[in-house]
Amino acid sequence: MTPANARTEAIRHNHEELLDLCGQLETIADSLPFELDHELCREVADRIVPVLTRTQTVEELVLYPFLEESAGSCFSAMTIDRLKGEHMCDRIAAEEVALTLEAVLDNRCGLTFETVGYMLRGFFECLRRHVAAERSLIEMFGTPDSVM
């Protein structure tokens, strides 16, 4: 596997891992307050920030520079800028989600379960939309290894 192929595979793998975490967050949100899977909640709390950080790092170093070179219109350039801007907000939200899940597990969360459910849903819906937008751009422009 060439380095470019490895980078593209990392992007795909990271997207799948993020979408898997979104599914787990949805399961947690659906289970509140009575059927909370404590093991799943702990796993997601521990993984969400590292997985998101790894994904965003690869995107910022590999995917976005390639897409910026390939962007053929003002609209695609603006879309890429918006996605880049979402990364900081997503990182902050991921940290908040992790802390909230830990607080729920430790019975020290000051939020209602309804509020926690809304928070989780808002977060995973944003992540799903973000991944879908990136995948659309990849379909439009290809990947870094598709032009090498």
N, C-alpha and C positions, 0 to 999 in steps of 0.2 A: 504494500500500500504506500503510495507516495505521500509526502507530507501534506500536500493540498487535499488529497482524498481523506487523510486522517482528520484534517481540520473540519471538512464538511461532515464527516461521520460524527465528529464530536458535537457539532451543531445539532444534527438530527437526534443523536442520543440525548443531549441535554434537553431538547424540546420534549422528547418523550418522557423523560424523567420529571420535568416540570408538570406536564399534563397528568402524569400519574399522581403527583402530589396534589394537583387540583382535584382529582377524583377522590383522594383520601380526605381532603378538606371538606368536600361535599358530603362524604359519608359521616364525618364528625358533625358537621352542621345539622344534618338530618337526624342525628342520634340525640341531640341535645333536648332536654336535660336528662332523660331517663335511661338511655342505653349507651352511654358514653364508653367507648372502647379505650381504656386508659393506656394500653400498650401502643395502640395506633396513634393516639394523641401525643404520647411521648416521642414516638418515632418521627412524626411530622414536625413537632416542635424542634427536634434536634437536627433535622435534615433541611428544613425550608431555607434557611439563610445560606448555608454552604452551597446547596444546589443552585439557588438563584444567583449567587455571587459567581460561581464557576461558569454558569451559562452566560451571564452578562459579560464576563471578561472575554470569553471567546467571541461573542458577538461584537464587542467593541474593538477587539484587536484584528479580527479576521473578516467577519461578515459586513459590518458597516462600511469599512473602507472600500471593500469590493463593490458594494451596492452604490456608494456615493460615486465611484468611477463610472458605474454602469447607468446611473440615473439619467434618463433622457428627457425629463420634463421637470418643470417647477413643482408639479404635484408630487412626483416620486421623491424629489429632494426634500420637500416639506414633510412627507410621510416619514422618511428616514430621520429627519431632525426630531419629529414628534416622538418616535420610538426611542431615540437616544435620550430624550428628556424624561421619558417615563421610567428609565432605569433607576434614577435616584429615588423617585417616589416609591417604586416597587421595593427597593431595598429597605427603605424606612418602614413600609407597610409589612414586609416579611419579618422584620425584627419585632414589630408590634404584635403580629400574629403569634410568633414564637413565644414571646413573653406572656401573652394572654393565655395561650394554651397551657403554659407552665403554671400560671396562676390558677386556672381552672382545676388542674390536676392537684394542686396543693390546697385547694379550698380557700383561696385568698383573693379570688377575683371579685372586684367591686362592681362588675358589669352584670346585667341580667343575662340569662342564657339566650333570650331573644336577641339582645344586642350583640352578643358573641356570634350568634348564628348569622346575623346581618353582616358583621365584620368579615367573617370567613367567606361568605358568599360574594361580597363585594370584591374581596381580594382575588379569589380564584376566578371570578368572571373577568376581571381585568387581565390577569395572567393569560387566560385562554384567548382573549381577544388580541393580546400582544403577540402571542405565538402564532395565531392565525394570520395576523398582518405580516409578520416576518416570513412565514411560509408562502404567502401570496407574492411577496417581493422576490423570494427565491425562485418561485415558479416563473415569474416574469423575466428575471434577469439571469437566472442560473445560479451557480455556486462558484466559489473561487477556483475549484478544480475543473469546472466544466469549460473554462476558457484556456486552460493550460495544455 
